[in-house]
């Protein structure tokens, strides 16, 4: 073997060693990534937006795989869990389904319907109202015309609470310099008329409050006592 052949063999060996080194480096990186990412699990992503209190079905979700360590503890990994469930709030397209986004479909009495509104957590809930509670709903309205007195009205009496949602912080509008407001979605079982009263109050009242009624308490209020004006308080 002449010197030129020896140099060729040496270069070939060096090329093989470099290739092996590069391959070992790639394997090391892949193993490092796998060790950091961990095993993958199944999760479910919203195909489209789902409105609050809409019954859930499998067609609304797509199956995705992602590392277990990236999933929250509340992520739904078995779609069977949506059977008999409804959305407790708006489920946005592309969001991962979480267990705290869904609740059991409540059993309503004949003539009742399920209605939910957002209640200020500080003034309307305070952590004491839970599913099964009975409440009276108060709303305060400003005068319709300038100079008209503000009024406080009992909008609904004896409303049964079906569900208390998760505390959510609402950012103020661009024109509002106030702090973010903490609100809670509250679901009620109401007659058609009371549902209309409640949704009207949510839309037009300055503030809506819930008053917890004690167990066995009388929720009826005479019509003459349903509206309060400060000037008429004697």
C-alpha positions as CSV (number, residue, x, y, z in Angstrom):
1,X,0.0,0.0,0.0
2,X,1.5,3.3,-1.1
3,X,1.4,6.6,0.8
4,X,-1.6,7.8,-1.3
5,X,-3.6,4.8,-0.4
6,X,-2.7,5.1,3.2
7,X,-3.9,8.7,3.2
8,X,-7.2,7.6,1.6
9,X,-7.8,4.9,4.2
10,X,-7.0,7.4,7.0
11,X,-9.4,10.0,5.6
12,X,-12.1,7.3,5.1
13,X,-11.7,6.2,8.8
14,X,-11.9,9.8,9.9
15,X,-15.1,10.3,7.9
16,X,-16.6,7.3,9.5
17,X,-15.6,8.4,13.0
18,X,-17.1,11.9,12.3
19,X,-20.3,10.3,11.0
20,X,-20.6,8.1,14.1
21,X,-19.9,11.1,16.3
22,X,-22.6,13.1,14.6
23,X,-25.1,10.2,14.8
24,X,-24.3,9.9,18.6
25,X,-24.9,13.6,19.0
26,X,-28.3,13.4,17.3
27,X,-29.3,10.4,19.5
28,X,-28.2,12.3,22.5
29,X,-30.3,15.3,21.6
30,X,-33.4,13.2,20.8
31,X,-33.1,11.3,24.1
32,X,-32.7,14.6,25.9
33,X,-35.8,16.0,24.3
34,X,-37.8,12.8,25.1
35,X,-36.7,12.9,28.7
36,X,-37.8,16.5,29.0
37,X,-41.1,16.1,27.1
38,X,-42.1,12.7,28.4
39,X,-44.9,10.3,27.1
40,X,-47.7,11.7,25.1
41,X,-51.4,11.4,26.0
42,X,-54.7,12.0,24.3
43,X,-56.5,15.3,24.8
44,X,-59.5,16.9,23.0
45,X,-59.6,20.3,21.2
46,X,-62.7,22.2,20.3
47,X,-63.5,22.1,16.6
48,X,-65.8,25.1,16.9
49,X,-67.2,27.5,19.5
50,X,-69.8,26.0,21.8
51,X,-72.2,28.3,23.5
52,X,-72.8,28.2,27.3
53,X,-75.2,25.4,28.5
54,X,-75.2,23.6,25.2
55,X,-75.3,19.8,25.4
56,X,-71.9,18.3,24.4
57,X,-71.3,15.6,21.8
58,X,-68.2,14.0,20.2
59,X,-68.6,15.9,16.9
60,X,-67.6,19.1,18.7
61,X,-64.1,17.9,19.4
62,X,-61.0,16.6,17.7
63,X,-58.5,14.2,19.2
64,X,-55.0,15.6,19.7
65,X,-51.8,14.1,21.2
66,X,-49.5,16.1,23.4
67,X,-47.0,15.5,26.2
68,X,-48.6,14.6,29.5
69,X,-46.5,17.1,31.4
70,X,-47.9,19.9,29.3
71,X,-51.5,19.1,30.2
72,X,-53.2,20.6,33.2
73,X,-54.6,18.3,35.9
74,X,-58.1,19.2,34.7
75,X,-57.6,18.3,31.0
76,X,-60.2,15.8,29.7
77,X,-58.4,12.7,28.3
78,X,-61.4,10.5,27.9
79,X,-64.3,11.8,25.7
80,X,-66.7,9.5,27.5
81,X,-66.7,12.1,30.3
82,X,-68.8,14.5,28.2
83,X,-71.8,12.1,28.2
84,X,-74.7,13.9,29.8
85,X,-72.7,17.1,30.2
86,X,-73.3,20.7,29.1
87,X,-70.8,23.6,28.7
88,X,-70.7,25.9,31.7
89,X,-69.3,28.8,29.8
90,X,-68.4,29.6,26.2
91,X,-66.0,27.0,24.8
92,X,-63.7,28.7,22.2
93,X,-62.5,27.0,19.0
94,X,-59.0,25.5,19.5
95,X,-59.2,25.3,23.3
96,X,-58.4,22.1,25.1
97,X,-61.4,20.7,26.9
98,X,-61.1,20.9,30.7
99,X,-63.2,19.2,33.3
100,X,-64.1,22.6,34.9
101,X,-65.7,23.7,31.6
102,X,-68.5,21.2,31.8
103,X,-71.2,20.2,34.3
104,X,-74.0,17.6,34.5
105,X,-77.2,18.5,32.8
106,X,-79.5,19.5,35.7
107,X,-82.9,18.0,36.0
108,X,-85.5,20.7,35.6
109,X,-89.0,20.6,36.8
110,X,-91.9,20.9,34.3
111,X,-92.3,24.4,33.1
112,X,-88.8,25.4,34.2
113,X,-85.8,26.4,32.1
114,X,-82.1,26.8,32.8
115,X,-80.8,30.4,32.8
116,X,-77.3,31.7,33.6
117,X,-76.0,35.1,34.3
118,X,-72.7,36.6,35.4
119,X,-72.7,37.9,39.0
120,X,-70.2,40.2,40.7
121,X,-68.4,37.8,43.0
122,X,-67.8,40.5,45.7
123,X,-71.4,41.7,46.0
124,X,-73.5,38.9,44.7
125,X,-71.9,35.6,45.8
126,X,-69.2,36.0,48.5
127,X,-68.6,32.2,48.4
128,X,-71.8,31.4,50.4
129,X,-74.1,30.5,47.5
130,X,-73.8,26.9,46.3
131,X,-75.7,24.5,44.0
132,X,-79.1,23.9,45.7
133,X,-79.3,27.3,47.4
134,X,-82.4,29.3,47.2
135,X,-82.0,33.1,46.5
136,X,-83.9,36.2,45.9
137,X,-82.6,38.4,43.0
138,X,-82.3,42.1,43.5
139,X,-81.5,44.7,40.8
140,X,-80.9,48.4,41.1
141,X,-82.0,50.7,38.2
142,X,-81.2,54.3,37.5
143,X,-84.1,56.7,36.8
144,X,-85.4,56.5,33.3
145,X,-85.3,60.3,32.9
146,X,-83.1,62.9,34.5
147,X,-84.4,63.7,37.9
148,X,-86.2,60.3,38.3
149,X,-85.2,58.5,41.5
150,X,-83.1,55.3,41.3
151,X,-84.9,52.2,42.4
152,X,-84.1,48.8,43.9
153,X,-86.4,46.0,42.7
154,X,-86.8,42.4,43.7
155,X,-86.8,40.8,40.3
156,X,-87.1,37.1,41.2
157,X,-88.0,35.3,44.5
158,X,-87.2,31.7,45.4
159,X,-84.8,31.1,42.5
160,X,-83.1,27.7,42.8
161,X,-79.3,27.7,42.1
162,X,-78.3,24.8,39.8
163,X,-74.6,25.6,39.4
164,X,-71.9,28.0,40.5
165,X,-69.2,28.4,37.9
166,X,-65.5,29.3,38.2
167,X,-64.4,32.7,39.3
168,X,-63.4,34.8,36.2
169,X,-61.7,38.2,36.0
170,X,-63.2,40.5,33.4
171,X,-61.0,43.3,32.2
172,X,-62.7,46.7,32.0
173,X,-63.6,48.3,28.7
174,X,-61.1,50.7,27.0
175,X,-63.3,53.6,28.2
176,X,-63.4,52.3,31.7
177,X,-60.4,53.0,33.9
178,X,-61.7,50.7,36.7
179,X,-60.0,47.6,38.0
180,X,-60.8,44.1,36.6
181,X,-64.1,42.7,38.0
182,X,-64.3,39.2,39.4
183,X,-67.5,37.5,38.3
184,X,-69.0,34.1,38.7
185,X,-71.5,32.5,36.3
186,X,-74.6,31.4,38.2
187,X,-77.1,29.0,36.7
188,X,-80.8,29.0,37.9
189,X,-83.9,26.9,37.3
190,X,-86.6,29.4,36.5
191,X,-90.1,29.8,35.0
192,X,-90.3,31.5,31.7
193,X,-91.4,34.8,33.2
194,X,-88.7,34.8,35.9
195,X,-86.1,33.9,33.2
196,X,-87.2,37.0,31.3
197,X,-87.0,39.1,34.4
198,X,-83.5,37.9,35.2
199,X,-82.1,38.4,31.7
200,X,-83.7,41.9,31.6
201,X,-82.0,42.8,34.9
202,X,-78.6,41.4,33.7
203,X,-78.9,43.6,30.6
204,X,-80.2,46.8,32.0
205,X,-79.7,47.0,35.7
206,X,-76.8,48.9,37.1
207,X,-76.1,46.1,39.5
208,X,-77.6,42.6,40.3
209,X,-77.3,41.0,43.7
210,X,-78.3,37.7,45.2
211,X,-79.8,37.4,48.6
212,X,-79.5,33.9,50.2
213,X,-82.7,32.6,51.7
214,X,-82.3,30.4,54.8
215,X,-83.5,26.8,54.7
216,X,-87.2,26.7,55.2
217,X,-87.5,30.5,54.8
218,X,-90.4,32.2,53.1
219,X,-89.4,33.6,49.7
220,X,-92.7,35.3,48.9
221,X,-92.7,39.1,48.8
222,X,-95.8,41.2,48.5
223,X,-96.0,43.3,45.3
224,X,-96.0,46.6,47.3
225,X,-92.6,45.6,48.8
226,X,-90.9,44.6,45.6
227,X,-89.8,48.2,44.7
228,X,-87.8,50.5,46.9
229,X,-87.1,54.2,46.6
230,X,-85.0,56.1,49.2
231,X,-87.3,59.1,49.1
232,X,-90.3,56.9,50.1
233,X,-88.6,55.3,53.0
234,X,-90.2,56.6,56.1
